């Protein structure tokens, strides 16, 4: 009887050891699956944010030609038309569009005349030779530049002084 009890105890210990190993394997598998799920979820959230940011950037940059056309139109409005209510209404639409672009991270930069030509901010669309003006200095700005969240996405169109 004592021998039978010892065999039964050994069998139960072996069974307990097998069950413990299985439990540990299942627990490890569950932990890996949980970690994989958390990583997947984080990756999906990151991709969603990146896609949203890309869509916003693309939309903001798509506004540049419209903003430039408004800017050029208002730069050539005669003095008598500046006080016209229709002109003021259209100018208000332009200001609202600029505000929307700004909330999206898109901002105009201008005032390049007199600055040194910077290929990261300017696009030279022509050259002229003006004596007494330093070489590679911007002499005219034909179109404003635009930055998106601090990065130039649309360089200012400029005329550059070239003496040689």
C-alpha positions as CSV (number, residue, x, y, z in Angstrom):
1,X,0.0,0.0,0.0
2,X,2.8,2.3,0.9
3,X,4.4,1.6,-2.5
4,X,1.2,2.4,-4.3
5,X,0.9,5.7,-2.5
6,X,4.4,6.6,-3.4
7,X,3.8,5.7,-7.1
8,X,0.6,7.8,-7.0
9,X,2.5,10.7,-5.5
10,X,5.2,10.5,-8.1
11,X,2.6,10.3,-10.9
12,X,0.8,13.4,-9.4
13,X,4.1,15.3,-9.1
14,X,4.9,14.4,-12.7
15,X,1.4,15.5,-13.8
16,X,1.8,18.7,-11.8
17,X,5.1,19.4,-13.4
18,X,3.6,18.8,-16.9
19,X,0.6,21.1,-16.1
20,X,2.9,23.8,-14.7
21,X,5.1,23.7,-17.9
22,X,1.9,24.0,-20.0
23,X,0.6,26.8,-17.9
24,X,4.0,28.7,-18.2
25,X,4.0,28.1,-22.0
26,X,0.4,29.4,-22.3
27,X,1.2,32.4,-20.1
28,X,4.3,33.3,-22.1
29,X,2.2,32.9,-25.3
30,X,-0.5,35.1,-23.9
31,X,2.1,37.7,-22.8
32,X,3.6,37.8,-26.3
33,X,0.2,38.1,-27.9
34,X,-0.7,40.9,-25.6
35,X,2.6,42.7,-26.4
36,X,2.1,42.1,-30.1
37,X,-1.4,43.6,-29.8
38,X,-0.2,46.6,-27.9
39,X,2.6,47.2,-30.5
40,X,0.1,46.8,-33.4
41,X,-2.3,49.2,-31.7
42,X,0.5,51.8,-31.2
43,X,1.6,51.4,-34.8
44,X,-1.9,51.9,-36.1
45,X,-2.4,55.0,-34.0
46,X,1.0,56.3,-35.3
47,X,0.0,55.6,-38.9
48,X,-3.3,57.3,-38.3
49,X,-1.6,60.4,-37.0
50,X,0.9,60.4,-39.8
51,X,-1.9,60.1,-42.4
52,X,-3.8,62.9,-40.8
53,X,-0.8,65.1,-40.7
54,X,0.0,64.3,-44.3
55,X,-3.5,65.0,-45.4
56,X,-3.5,68.4,-43.5
57,X,-0.1,69.3,-45.1
58,X,-1.3,68.3,-48.5
59,X,-4.5,70.4,-48.1
60,X,-2.5,73.4,-46.7
61,X,0.0,73.3,-49.6
62,X,-2.8,73.1,-52.1
63,X,-4.0,76.5,-50.8
64,X,-0.8,78.2,-51.9
65,X,-1.7,79.0,-55.5
66,X,-5.1,80.5,-54.4
67,X,-3.4,82.6,-51.7
68,X,-0.8,83.8,-54.2
69,X,-3.5,84.8,-56.7
70,X,-5.3,86.7,-54.0
71,X,-2.0,88.4,-52.9
72,X,-1.2,89.4,-56.4
73,X,-4.7,90.6,-57.1
74,X,-4.7,92.9,-54.1
75,X,-1.2,94.2,-54.8
76,X,-2.5,95.6,-58.1
77,X,-5.9,97.1,-56.9
78,X,-6.1,100.8,-57.7
79,X,-6.6,103.4,-55.0
80,X,-10.2,104.1,-56.1
81,X,-11.1,100.4,-55.9
82,X,-9.6,99.9,-52.5
83,X,-12.5,101.6,-50.8
84,X,-15.1,99.6,-52.8
85,X,-17.3,97.4,-50.6
86,X,-17.0,94.5,-53.0
87,X,-13.2,94.8,-52.9
88,X,-13.3,94.9,-49.1
89,X,-15.5,91.8,-49.0
90,X,-13.1,89.9,-51.2
91,X,-10.2,91.1,-49.1
92,X,-12.0,89.7,-46.0
93,X,-12.3,86.3,-47.7
94,X,-8.6,86.4,-48.4
95,X,-7.8,87.2,-44.8
96,X,-10.0,84.4,-43.6
97,X,-8.3,82.0,-46.0
98,X,-4.9,83.1,-44.7
99,X,-6.1,82.5,-41.1
100,X,-7.3,79.0,-42.0
101,X,-4.0,78.3,-43.6
102,X,-2.2,79.6,-40.5
103,X,-4.2,77.3,-38.2
104,X,-3.1,74.4,-40.5
105,X,0.6,75.4,-40.1
106,X,1.0,77.3,-43.4
107,X,2.4,80.8,-43.3
108,X,3.5,83.3,-46.0
109,X,6.9,84.9,-45.8
110,X,7.9,87.9,-47.9
111,X,10.2,90.9,-47.6
112,X,13.1,89.3,-49.4
113,X,14.2,92.4,-51.2
114,X,17.7,93.5,-49.9
115,X,18.5,90.1,-48.5
116,X,21.2,87.8,-49.7
117,X,19.9,85.1,-52.1
118,X,19.2,81.9,-50.1
119,X,18.4,78.9,-52.3
120,X,16.6,77.2,-49.4
121,X,14.1,80.1,-49.2
122,X,14.2,81.7,-52.7
123,X,13.8,80.6,-56.3
124,X,15.6,82.9,-58.7
125,X,13.3,83.5,-61.7
126,X,15.5,86.1,-63.2
127,X,18.7,88.2,-62.9
128,X,19.5,91.8,-63.3
129,X,22.7,93.9,-63.0
130,X,22.4,96.9,-60.7
131,X,25.7,98.7,-60.0
132,X,26.2,99.6,-56.4
133,X,24.1,96.6,-55.3
134,X,25.9,93.5,-53.9
135,X,26.1,90.4,-56.1
136,X,23.5,87.7,-55.2
137,X,21.3,90.2,-53.4
138,X,17.5,90.0,-54.0
139,X,16.4,93.0,-55.9
140,X,12.7,92.1,-56.5
141,X,10.2,89.7,-55.1
142,X,7.7,88.5,-57.6
143,X,5.9,86.0,-55.4
144,X,5.8,85.3,-51.6
145,X,7.2,82.1,-50.1
146,X,5.4,79.7,-47.8
147,X,6.5,77.6,-44.9
148,X,4.6,74.7,-43.4
149,X,5.3,74.2,-39.7
150,X,8.6,76.1,-40.1
151,X,9.8,74.2,-43.3
152,X,9.9,76.0,-46.6
153,X,7.4,74.3,-49.0
154,X,7.1,77.0,-51.5
155,X,10.1,79.3,-52.1
156,X,9.7,83.0,-52.8
157,X,10.1,83.9,-56.5
158,X,12.8,86.6,-56.7
159,X,15.0,88.5,-59.1
160,X,18.7,88.4,-58.1
161,X,21.5,90.9,-58.8
162,X,24.3,89.4,-60.9
163,X,27.1,91.8,-61.8
164,X,29.2,89.3,-63.7
